[in-house]
C-alpha cells in the first residue's frame, strides 16, 4: 500500500478518536484503502505536495490537517505516465471552512514557478461576478501586500494574475455558457456549483481541457435548497464512487456533512460538517464556532432560519414535512420503470392541466397496477416563455429526452394535447379525460369532437382537500410511479401544502412563475376519478359456478 504522511496522519487521527468523521468520509477512507492506495501504478508526488503546502502556508495561512490531506490527492500521479490520477477534486463542505482560501492558494501555486507547467491557466467559475472574483481578488491582495518580492515572478490586475515564468493566468468567469467557449485552461474551479442549473456550463468550459498537461477540475460547494437538478445528479455519481464499483475512478470526493438532523443538537458533532471544528481549534476556528453557536441559539427565537442553517452550516438541507407533499426521498422513489407491457389491457383515465396557455401545459394517462398508481405523462411549453422566465431546471435537456415539447407559438394550441390523447387512445384504449373548468370551452369542445368523454372539476381546491391525505400516503408508501421523469419530480417538489383553519389541506405553488406544477396538477385530476374508472373486471371462471 502506498504511503503519504499527511494522508496517514489524517486517517490515523480519526482511528485514534481525535477527530470525528461523517459517514461519507468513512466511506472515502474505505474506498481509498481498498481501491486506490493498494495500486502499484500510482505515486504521491511528494516534491509538489510539499512545495504547494509550503507556498500556501508562507503566503496565505496555516493549513489544517484535512486541507493537507486533500492537497496530497491533488498531486497523485501515474508512475509510467506524466498524468494525474484524479482529474476531478470534489469538495462539499459546510460554510466557513475556508474553501475559497484553499482554492486561492492552489490556483496561485498552479501558476507559480514551483508548479512549473507552461501555460497552465486557471479559471474560477461562479454564478455571480462577486463570487467568481473572490479568489482572484484574494490572490491579488496578497501580491499587493508583498509586491516588492512578488513583482519578480507575477504581474497582476484586478481581474487577472499572470505567472511570468510560465505565462500562466488565473482569472474568473461567470456562469454564462452561451457566450463562453472552453478556452485553454489547465484547471477549472467551479465555485458554489449547487446553484448551477444544468450541465451545459460545465461541459462547455471543460471542452478546453486537455490542451495542457495535468488537466484538473475542482468543484467546491456547500449544499443548496434546490432538489432534482444537476447538483443532486452529480452528487449521486460521487457517492457511487465512495461506495465502490463506480467506473469513475478519477474523481476524488471529500464530503463533510451531518449524518442526521438529530446530530445538529450535539455541538460536539458539528465537526462532521465542519472539520475546522476538530480540536485543537485554531483562533479562526474558535471564532467561527462561536458564530455558528450564536446562529444555532437564535433558532429558538426565530425557527424560520433553520432551513438556511441546516443547509449552509450543517451541510444537511432540511425538508419541512408540514409544507411539502412528500419528502425528496419519496419523490425520487417515483423513478421506477413504467411496465408498459402490463398496461395494454388495463383501464385508464386521462387528465389535462391547460390553465395558462402562454407558459406550460401538462397531460397524461393514469393506470393502477396492483397497489401502484402509474402516471405516463408529457408536457408542452412555449419556447419563448422558457427563455424569458429564466427557469432553473434544465428544460432544454428535458426536451432532448422527449419529456417536454417546446413550441414556437404565441399560445399553446389545444391541438397538441388532442393529438396526444388520440395516440393514447390507440395505445391504451383511453376514453375519459379529466380537466378543470378554467378553459372548459376550448378543452371540452376539442376533445369531445374526437369522441372522448370529458369530466370536469368545478372546484379543484375542494378535491385537493379530499385527496391530500391519500396522496401523502401514496408517496410515503412509494406507490406512485412516474418513470424516469425529472420534470414530474420537479413539479411535485414545487408543491406547497397549506393547512387551512378547518384542518383541510390545500395544494399551492411555491412560486407562481418559476416553479411549475402542471404535471402534478394533472396527476391529481386523474386521481380524482381513479376509484371510479381504474377498476379491472374480475376474471370469470366456469368452474366457480354450481350447476
C-alpha positions in Angstrom: 0.0 0.0 0.0 1.4 3.4 -1.0 2.0 5.8 1.9 1.9 9.6 2.3 2.5 11.3 5.7 -0.4 13.8 5.6 -2.8 11.1 4.4 -1.6 8.7 7.1 -1.8 11.3 9.8 -5.3 12.3 8.9 -6.7 8.8 8.8 -4.8 7.8 12.0 -6.2 10.8 13.8 -9.7 9.6 13.0 -8.9 6.0 14.0 -7.5 7.3 17.3 -10.7 9.1 18.0 -9.0 12.6 17.9 -11.4 13.7 15.1 -14.9 12.7 14.1 -15.8 11.6 10.6 -19.2 11.7 9.0 -20.2 8.6 7.0 -19.1 9.9 3.7 -15.5 10.4 5.0 -15.6 6.9 6.5 -16.6 5.6 3.1 -13.8 7.6 1.5 -11.2 6.0 3.7 -12.6 2.5 3.0 -12.6 3.3 -0.8 -9.0 4.7 -0.8 -7.7 1.7 1.2 -9.5 -0.9 -0.9 -9.2 0.5 -4.4 -6.6 3.3 -4.6 -3.8 3.1 -2.2 -3.3 -0.6 -2.9 -2.4 0.1 -6.6 1.2 -0.3 -7.7 0.9 2.1 -10.7 0.5 5.4 -8.9 2.5 7.5 -6.5 2.3 10.7 -4.5 4.4 13.5 -5.9 6.0 14.4 -2.6 8.0 17.3 -4.1 4.9 19.0 -5.5 2.8 18.3 -2.3 5.4 19.9 0.0 6.1 22.8 -2.4 2.3 23.5 -2.6 1.8 23.3 1.2 4.8 25.4 1.9 3.7 28.1 -0.6 0.2 28.4 0.8 1.4 28.4 4.4 4.1 31.0 3.7 1.9 33.5 1.8 -1.7 32.8 3.0 -2.4 30.8 6.2 -1.5 27.7 8.2 -3.2 24.7 6.7 -5.4 22.3 8.7 -4.8 18.6 8.5 -7.8 17.9 6.3 -6.6 20.5 3.8 -3.2 18.9 3.6 -5.0 15.5 3.1 -6.8 17.0 0.1 -3.7 18.6 -1.4 -1.9 15.2 -1.3 -4.5 13.7 -3.7 -4.3 16.8 -6.0 -0.8 15.5 -6.8 -1.5 11.8 -7.0 0.1 10.6 -10.3 0.7 7.6 -12.5 4.3 6.2 -12.3 4.8 5.5 -16.0 2.8 8.4 -17.5 3.0 12.1 -16.8 -0.6 12.1 -15.9 -2.8 12.8 -12.8 -4.8 10.0 -11.2 -7.6 12.3 -10.1 -8.9 14.6 -12.8 -11.8 15.9 -10.6 -11.5 17.0 -7.0 -15.0 17.4 -5.4 -15.2 19.2 -2.0 -18.7 19.6 -0.5 -18.4 21.1 2.9 -20.2 23.5 5.3 -19.8 27.2 5.1 -16.8 28.8 6.8 -14.3 26.0 6.1 -12.0 28.2 4.1 -12.9 26.7 0.8 -12.2 29.9 -1.1 -8.9 30.4 0.8 -7.8 26.9 -0.2 -8.6 27.3 -3.9 -6.9 30.8 -3.8 -3.7 29.2 -2.6 -3.9 26.3 -5.0 -4.6 28.5 -8.0 -1.7 30.8 -7.1 0.6 27.8 -6.8 -0.6 26.3 -10.1 0.6 29.5 -12.0 3.8 29.8 -10.0 7.4 28.7 -10.9 7.1 25.9 -8.3 4.4 24.2 -10.3 6.4 24.9 -13.5 3.9 23.9 -16.2 3.9 26.4 -19.1 0.6 27.9 -20.0 -1.2 26.3 -17.0 -4.2 28.7 -17.0 -6.6 28.5 -14.0 -10.2 29.7 -14.4 -12.6 30.1 -11.4 -16.2 30.0 -12.3 -19.2 31.1 -10.2 -22.8 32.1 -10.7 -22.2 35.8 -9.9 -19.2 38.1 -10.7 -18.9 38.9 -7.0 -18.5 35.3 -6.0 -16.3 34.5 -9.0 -13.8 37.3 -8.3 -13.4 36.4 -4.6 -10.3 34.2 -5.1 -8.7 36.3 -7.8 -9.1 39.4 -5.5 -7.6 37.4 -2.6 -4.6 36.4 -4.6 -4.2 40.0 -6.0 -4.3 41.4 -2.5 -1.6 39.1 -1.3 0.6 40.2 -4.3 0.0 43.8 -3.4 1.0 43.3 0.2 4.2 41.6 -0.9 4.7 43.4 -4.2 8.5 44.1 -3.8 9.1 40.3 -3.9 6.1 39.2 -6.0 6.6 41.5 -8.9 9.7 39.4 -9.8 7.5 36.4 -10.6 4.0 37.7 -11.2 2.1 40.6 -12.7 -1.5 41.3 -11.8 -4.6 43.4 -12.3 -8.0 43.4 -10.5 -9.2 40.7 -12.9 -6.2 38.6 -13.8 -3.0 37.2 -12.2 -0.1 36.1 -14.5 2.9 34.0 -13.7 5.8 35.4 -15.6 7.9 32.3 -15.9 5.2 30.0 -17.3 2.9 32.7 -18.8 0.1 31.0 -16.8 -3.0 33.1 -16.0 -5.5 33.0 -13.1 -8.8 34.7 -13.9 -12.5 34.4 -13.2 -15.6 33.7 -15.3 -19.3 33.9 -14.6 -21.7 31.2 -15.5 -22.9 32.2 -18.9 -22.2 29.1 -21.1 -23.9 30.6 -24.1 -21.0 33.1 -24.6 -18.0 31.2 -23.3 -16.1 28.6 -25.2 -13.7 26.2 -23.5 -10.5 28.3 -23.9 -7.2 26.6 -22.9 -7.4 26.1 -19.1 -5.2 23.7 -17.2 -7.5 23.8 -14.2 -11.2 24.8 -13.9 -12.5 25.6 -10.4 -16.3 25.6 -10.1 -17.3 27.6 -7.0 -20.7 27.0 -5.2 -21.8 24.8 -8.1 -25.0 23.7 -6.3 -26.5 26.9 -7.9 -25.8 25.7 -11.5 -29.0 25.0 -13.4 -27.6 22.3 -15.8 -24.6 20.5 -17.1 -24.2 22.8 -20.1 -21.9 25.3 -18.5 -19.5 22.7 -17.1 -19.4 20.8 -20.4 -18.8 24.0 -22.4 -15.9 25.1 -20.3 -14.5 21.6 -19.8 -14.2 21.2 -23.6 -11.0 23.3 -23.4 -9.3 20.9 -21.0 -6.6 18.5 -22.3 -4.6 21.0 -24.3 -2.3 21.5 -21.3 -1.0 18.5 -19.3 -2.3 17.7 -15.8 -5.8 18.9 -16.5 -7.9 19.3 -13.4 -11.5 20.3 -12.4 -12.1 21.3 -8.8 -15.7 21.5 -7.5 -16.2 23.4 -4.2 -19.6 24.0 -2.7 -21.9 23.8 0.3 -25.3 22.2 -0.2 -28.3 24.1 -1.5 -32.1 24.1 -1.4 -32.8 23.2 -5.0 -33.5 19.4 -5.4 -33.6 17.3 -8.5 -31.1 19.4 -10.5 -27.5 19.0 -11.6 -26.1 19.1 -8.1 -28.2 16.1 -6.9 -27.3 14.0 -10.1 -23.6 14.8 -9.8 -23.5 14.0 -6.1 -25.3 10.7 -6.7 -22.4 9.8 -9.0 -19.9 10.9 -6.4 -21.4 8.8 -3.7 -21.3 5.8 -6.0 -17.5 6.3 -6.2 -17.3 6.2 -2.4 -19.4 3.1 -2.2 -17.1 1.3 -4.7 -17.7 -0.2 -8.0 -18.1 3.1 -10.0 -16.4 3.4 -13.3 -15.5 7.0 -12.4 -12.1 6.2 -10.9 -10.6 9.6 -11.5 -12.9 11.6 -9.1 -11.8 12.4 -5.5 -14.8 13.1 -3.3 -14.5 14.8 0.0 -17.9 15.4 1.6 -18.4 16.8 5.2 -22.0 16.9 6.5 -24.1 15.9 9.5 -25.2 12.3 9.3 -28.7 13.2 10.6 -30.8 16.1 11.8 -30.5 14.7 15.3 -26.7 15.3 15.2 -27.3 19.0 14.9 -28.4 19.2 18.5 -25.0 17.9 19.6 -22.4 20.7 19.0 -19.6 18.3 19.7 -20.5 16.5 16.5 -20.5 19.7 14.3 -17.1 18.8 13.1 -18.8 16.2 10.9 -19.9 19.1 8.7 -17.1 21.5 9.5 -13.7 19.9 10.0 -12.3 23.2 11.2 -14.0 22.4 14.5 -11.8 19.4 15.2 -9.6 20.0 18.2 -7.3 21.7 18.8 -9.0 24.6 17.1 -7.2 27.5 15.5 -8.1 31.1 16.5 -10.1 31.3 13.2 -12.0 28.1 14.0 -12.8 29.3 17.6 -14.3 32.5 16.2 -16.2 30.6 13.6 -17.5 28.1 16.1 -18.8 31.0 18.3 -20.6 32.4 15.3 -22.3 29.2 14.4 -23.3 28.6 18.0 -24.9 32.1 18.1 -26.8 31.2 14.9 -27.9 27.9 16.4 -29.2 29.6 19.6 -31.0 32.2 17.6 -33.2 29.4 16.1 -35.0 29.1 19.4 -36.5 32.6 18.8 -36.6 32.5 15.0 -37.2 29.0 13.7 -37.6 30.4 10.1 -33.8 30.5 9.8 -33.5 26.7 10.4 -33.5 25.7 6.7 -30.7 28.1 5.9 -28.7 27.0 9.0 -29.2 23.3 8.2 -28.2 23.7 4.5 -25.2 26.0 4.9 -23.8 25.4 8.4 -24.6 21.7 8.8 -24.5 20.9 5.0 -27.7 18.9 5.5 -30.7 20.5 3.7 -33.8 20.3 5.8 -37.2 19.4 4.4 -40.2 20.7 6.4 -42.8 17.9 6.1 -45.5 20.3 7.1 -45.0 22.3 3.8 -44.2 19.5 1.3 -46.4 17.0 -0.3 -43.7 14.4 0.1 -40.0 14.1 1.2 -37.4 14.3 -1.6 -36.6 10.7 -0.9 -40.2 9.6 -1.6 -40.4 11.9 -4.7 -37.2 10.2 -6.1 -38.8 6.9 -5.4 -41.3 7.6 -8.3 -38.4 6.9 -10.6 -39.3 3.3 -11.4 -39.7 1.9 -14.9 -43.2 2.1 -16.3 -44.3 -1.5 -17.1 -45.8 -0.7 -20.5 -46.3 -4.4 -21.3 -48.7 -4.8 -18.4 -50.7 -1.6 -19.3 -52.1 -2.7 -22.6 -55.4 -4.1 -21.3 -55.8 -2.1 -18.2 -58.4 0.7 -17.7 -57.0 4.2 -17.7 -58.0 7.8 -17.3 -56.5 10.8 -18.9 -56.1 14.3 -17.4 -55.0 17.7 -18.6 -54.0 21.0 -16.9 -54.5 23.7 -19.6 -54.8 26.7 -17.4 -52.2 29.1 -18.7 -51.8 28.7 -22.4 -48.8 31.1 -22.6 -46.4 29.0 -20.5 -46.9 25.3 -19.6 -49.5 22.6 -20.2 -49.4 19.0 -19.0 -51.4 15.9 -19.9 -51.1 12.3 -19.0 -52.7 8.9 -18.5 -53.2 7.2 -15.1 -53.2 3.4 -14.5 -53.5 1.2 -11.5 -51.3 -1.8 -11.3 -51.8 -3.7 -8.1 -51.3 -1.1 -5.4 -49.3 1.2 -7.6 -50.6 4.2 -9.5 -48.7 4.7 -12.8 -48.7 8.2 -14.4 -47.4 8.3 -18.0 -47.3 12.0 -19.0 -46.0 14.6 -21.4 -45.7 18.4 -21.1 -45.8 21.3 -23.5 -44.4 24.8 -23.1 -43.7 27.9 -25.2 -40.0 28.2 -26.1 -40.1 32.0 -25.7 -41.6 31.7 -22.2 -38.9 29.2 -21.1 -36.2 31.6 -22.3 -37.7 34.7 -20.8 -38.6 33.1 -17.4 -35.0 32.0 -16.8 -36.2 28.8 -15.2 -33.6 27.0 -13.1 -34.2 23.3 -14.2 -32.6 22.0 -17.5 -35.7 22.4 -19.6 -33.8 22.1 -22.9 -32.2 18.8 -21.7 -35.6 17.5 -20.9 -36.7 18.5 -24.4 -34.0 16.3 -25.8 -35.1 13.5 -23.6 -38.6 13.7 -25.1 -40.3 14.6 -21.8 -41.5 18.0 -23.0 -42.3 19.6 -26.3 -41.2 23.3 -26.8 -43.5 25.2 -29.1 -42.7 28.3 -31.2 -46.2 29.7 -30.9 -47.8 32.8 -29.3 -50.1 30.5 -27.2 -50.2 26.7 -26.7 -52.7 25.3 -29.2 -55.1 22.6 -27.8 -54.4 20.5 -30.9 -51.2 19.2 -29.4 -53.0 17.8 -26.4 -55.8 16.4 -28.6 -53.3 14.6 -30.7 -51.5 13.3 -27.6 -54.7 11.8 -26.2 -55.6 10.3 -29.6 -52.3 8.5 -29.6 -53.0 7.3 -26.0 -56.4 6.0 -27.2 -54.7 4.0 -30.0 -52.2 2.6 -27.5 -54.3 2.0 -24.4 -58.0 2.4 -25.4 -58.3 5.7 -23.4 -61.9 7.1 -23.4 -62.2 9.5 -20.5 -60.3 12.7 -19.8 -60.4 15.0 -16.7 -59.9 18.7 -16.7 -60.9 21.8 -14.7 -63.4 24.4 -15.9 -61.0 27.2 -16.4 -60.7 26.7 -20.2 -63.6 24.2 -20.4 -65.0 25.7 -23.7 -61.7 25.1 -25.5 -60.8 21.8 -24.0 -64.2 20.1 -23.8 -65.2 21.1 -27.4 -62.0 19.9 -29.0 -61.8 16.6 -27.1 -65.5 15.7 -27.5 -65.2 16.4 -31.2 -62.7 13.5 -31.2 -65.1 11.2 -29.3 -63.7 11.5 -25.8 -65.8 11.8 -22.7 -64.7 14.9 -20.7 -65.3 15.2 -17.0 -64.5 18.5 -15.4 -63.8 19.7 -11.9 -65.7 22.8 -10.8 -63.5 23.5 -7.7 -60.0 22.0 -7.8 -59.2 23.1 -4.3 -62.1 21.0 -3.0 -60.7 17.8 -4.4 -57.2 18.8 -3.1 -58.7 18.8 0.4 -60.2 15.4 -0.3 -57.2 13.8 -1.9 -54.3 15.3 0.0 -54.1 12.7 2.8 -54.3 9.9 0.2 -51.6 11.4 -2.0 -49.3 11.9 1.0 -49.8 8.3 2.0 -49.2 7.0 -1.6 -45.9 8.9 -1.7 -44.9 7.7 1.8 -45.6 4.2 0.8 -43.8 4.7 -2.5 -46.8 3.5 -4.5 -46.5 6.2 -7.3 -44.6 5.6 -10.5 -43.7 8.4 -12.8 -40.9 6.6 -14.7 -37.6 8.4 -15.1 -39.3 11.7 -15.4 -37.3 14.6 -13.7 -39.9 17.2 -14.9 -42.6 15.4 -12.8 -40.3 15.2 -9.8 -39.6 18.9 -10.2 -43.4 19.6 -10.5 -44.1 17.6 -7.4 -41.3 19.2 -5.4 -42.7 22.6 -6.3 -46.0 21.9 -4.4 -46.5 23.5 -1.0 -49.2 22.1 1.3 -51.1 24.6 3.3 -53.2 23.5 6.3 -56.4 25.7 6.4 -58.2 26.7 9.6 -60.7 23.9 9.1 -57.9 21.4 9.1 -58.2 20.6 5.4 -55.1 20.8 3.2 -54.7 22.8 0.0 -52.0 22.5 -2.7 -50.2 25.7 -3.6 -47.4 26.7 -5.9 -44.2 27.7 -4.1 -43.6 30.3 -6.9 -46.3 31.3 -9.4 -43.9 31.9 -12.3 -40.6 29.9 -11.8 -41.9 26.7 -10.1 -44.2 24.9 -12.4 -46.7 22.3 -11.1 -48.7 21.5 -14.2 -47.8 17.8 -14.4 -48.6 17.2 -10.7 -51.9 19.1 -11.1 -53.0 16.9 -14.0 -52.0 13.8 -12.0 -54.2 14.9 -9.1 -57.1 15.5 -11.5 -56.7 11.9 -12.8 -56.5 10.5 -9.3 -59.9 12.2 -8.5 -61.6 9.7 -10.8 -59.3 6.7 -10.2 -61.6 4.8 -8.0 -64.5 5.1 -10.5 -62.6 4.3 -13.7 -59.5 2.2 -12.8 -61.5 -0.9 -11.8 -60.5 -4.1 -13.5 -63.1 -6.6 -14.4 -62.8 -9.8 -12.4 -61.9 -12.9 -14.3 -64.8 -15.3 -14.9 -64.3 -19.0 -14.4 -67.0 -21.6 -15.3 -65.7 -23.9 -12.6 -66.8 -21.4 -9.9 -70.5 -21.9 -10.8 -72.6 -24.6 -9.3 -75.0 -26.2 -11.8 
